[in-house]
């Protein structure tokens, strides 16, 4: 056994094995959440690199308001 300090301790009262297991589970989940948010996220592209063909008219007349000026 190592002589390191415990990660948490019960200050008042006496916790049984089930209560200690529940406390350990909650603290483990909280530590995992904190660790997951600390990692830098991959940068997201500013705009989608695709477009829906069904939203594209296919043909625009030269005098249409949708053509570029």
N, C-alpha and C positions, 0 to 999 in steps of 0.2 A: 504494500500500500504506500502511496505517496503521502507526503506531509503538507500538501497544498491546502489552502483555505477552501471551505465549501463555497459553492456558487450562491447559495441562499441558506438562510437559517430561520427557524421558527423562534420568534421573540417571546410570544405569550401563548399559553395553551399547549396542548400536546396533540400533535397530528398523528393519526394512525397511518398505516401503509397506503390505504386507498386515497386519503387526502393528499399525501405526499406525491402519489402517482398522478393525481389530477393536477396538482400544482406544477409538477414537472412537465406534464403534457402542454399545459397552457403556456408556460415560459418557453418551451421549445418552439411552439408555433409562433409566438411573438418574436423570438430571435430569428427564426427563418424569414419572417416577413420583413424585418428590419434589414436583414442581410440581402434580401432580394431587391429591395428598393435602393440599396447603396450601390449596386452595380450600374454602370452607365448603360443606358439603352442605346441600341443602334440608331443612327440618324434615319429619319423617315424622309422619303422624297417629298418635295414641296407639292407636286401635282402628280396625278396618275399618268403613267406612260402609255396608256391605252385609251381608246375611245370606243363608244358603241356605234357600230355601223348603222344600226336601225335608227339612230338619231341624226344621222347625216343624210341630207337630201339626195346626194348622188350627183345631181346636176343643178347648177345655179346659172341662171341667165346672166349675161354680162351687165344688164341694167338692174339686177336684183339688189335689194337693200342689204342682203347678206354677204355680198361679195366685198372684198377689201377695196378700199379706195386707192 
